[in-house]
Amino acid sequence: MDVTEYLGNVFLKVDDVKASGPIRMMITGVSKGQFAKLDLTFHDGTQLSLNATNLRVLARAYGKESEAWLGMEVELKVGPIQFRGEPQEAILLKPISSPIENKAPPKPEFDDTIEF
């Protein structure tokens, strides 16, 4: 029997990542969380509330539409951030899947304008 539905929401904490070292995860869901933050859900059912640092990392790598983040692999590790002017340990995301390129649309091969 799969017991996933009985586990409840398990939000990852700094100590969880410290205990196992860097962890590779696949993003399977993005939802609105508490405190005006987004929550990521990973392939194993665990979740992570996104701080501003991680939100910028994901938007820069995979775009500003959260649907594009689904299926992307990231690495979670513990590292330092500044919070209210004080250094603090936090879970930091590193994109593993190739970033989505923001290229300009291709120019047409020919131009239909008529020059006089």
C-alpha positions as CSV (number, residue, x, y, z in Angstrom):
1,M,0.0,0.0,0.0
2,D,1.3,3.5,-0.9
3,V,1.2,5.5,2.3
4,T,1.9,8.9,0.6
5,E,-1.6,10.3,1.3
6,Y,-1.1,9.7,5.1
7,L,2.3,11.5,5.3
8,G,0.7,15.0,5.1
9,N,2.7,18.0,3.9
10,V,6.3,17.7,4.7
11,F,8.2,21.0,4.3
12,L,11.9,20.7,4.0
13,K,14.0,22.4,6.6
14,V,17.7,23.4,6.8
15,D,18.4,20.5,9.1
16,D,16.8,18.0,6.6
17,V,19.2,19.1,3.9
18,K,22.2,19.4,6.2
19,A,21.6,15.8,7.4
20,S,21.7,14.3,3.8
21,G,23.9,16.8,2.0
22,P,22.9,18.3,-1.3
23,I,19.7,16.7,-2.7
24,R,18.5,16.5,-6.3
25,M,14.8,17.0,-6.7
26,M,12.3,17.3,-9.6
27,I,9.7,20.0,-9.3
28,T,6.2,18.6,-9.7
29,G,4.0,21.4,-8.4
30,V,3.9,25.1,-7.6
31,S,1.2,26.6,-5.4
32,K,0.4,29.7,-3.4
33,G,1.6,29.2,0.1
34,Q,1.3,31.2,3.3
35,F,2.8,34.6,3.9
36,A,2.6,35.6,0.2
37,K,5.2,33.0,-0.9
38,L,5.1,30.2,-3.4
39,D,5.5,26.6,-2.4
40,L,7.3,24.0,-4.6
41,T,6.3,20.4,-4.4
42,F,8.9,17.8,-5.4
43,H,8.6,14.3,-6.9
44,D,8.9,12.7,-3.4
45,G,6.0,14.8,-2.0
46,T,8.2,17.1,0.1
47,Q,7.7,20.8,-0.2
48,L,9.8,24.0,0.0
49,S,8.5,27.5,0.6
50,L,10.4,29.8,-1.8
51,N,12.3,32.7,-0.3
52,A,13.0,35.7,-2.6
53,T,16.5,34.4,-3.4
54,N,15.2,31.0,-4.7
55,L,12.3,32.6,-6.5
56,R,14.8,34.8,-8.5
57,V,17.0,31.8,-9.3
58,L,14.1,29.9,-10.7
59,A,12.7,32.8,-12.7
60,R,16.1,33.6,-14.1
61,A,16.7,29.9,-15.2
62,Y,13.3,28.8,-16.2
63,G,11.2,31.9,-16.8
64,K,8.5,33.8,-15.0
65,E,5.7,31.3,-15.7
66,S,5.7,28.7,-13.0
67,E,4.2,26.1,-15.3
68,A,7.6,26.0,-17.1
69,W,9.3,24.9,-13.8
70,L,7.4,21.6,-13.7
71,G,9.6,18.7,-14.5
72,M,12.8,20.7,-13.9
73,E,15.5,19.2,-11.7
74,V,17.1,21.3,-9.0
75,E,19.7,20.8,-6.3
76,L,19.0,21.8,-2.8
77,K,21.9,22.7,-0.5
78,V,22.4,24.8,2.6
79,G,24.1,28.1,2.2
80,P,24.2,31.6,3.7
81,I,21.7,34.4,2.9
82,Q,21.1,37.8,4.4
83,F,17.8,38.2,6.2
84,R,17.0,41.5,7.8
85,G,20.6,42.4,7.6
86,E,21.8,39.3,9.4
87,P,23.5,36.2,7.9
88,Q,21.4,33.1,8.1
89,E,21.5,29.6,6.8
90,A,18.8,28.7,4.3
91,I,18.0,26.0,1.7
92,L,19.3,27.3,-1.7
93,L,18.2,26.0,-5.1
94,K,20.6,25.4,-8.0
95,P,19.1,24.7,-11.4
96,I,20.3,21.3,-12.8
97,S,18.0,21.1,-15.9
98,S,19.1,23.2,-18.7
99,P,17.8,26.8,-18.5
100,I,15.1,28.0,-20.9
101,E,16.7,30.3,-23.4
102,N,14.9,33.7,-23.8
103,K,15.7,34.2,-27.5
104,A,14.1,36.8,-29.7
105,P,11.8,35.3,-32.3
106,P,13.5,34.5,-35.6
107,K,13.5,37.0,-38.4
108,P,11.6,36.0,-41.5
109,E,13.8,34.8,-44.4
110,F,12.3,37.3,-46.7
111,D,10.7,40.7,-46.4
112,D,7.3,41.5,-48.0
113,T,7.8,45.3,-47.8
114,I,7.9,47.1,-51.1
115,E,10.5,49.8,-51.4
116,F,10.0,52.8,-53.6
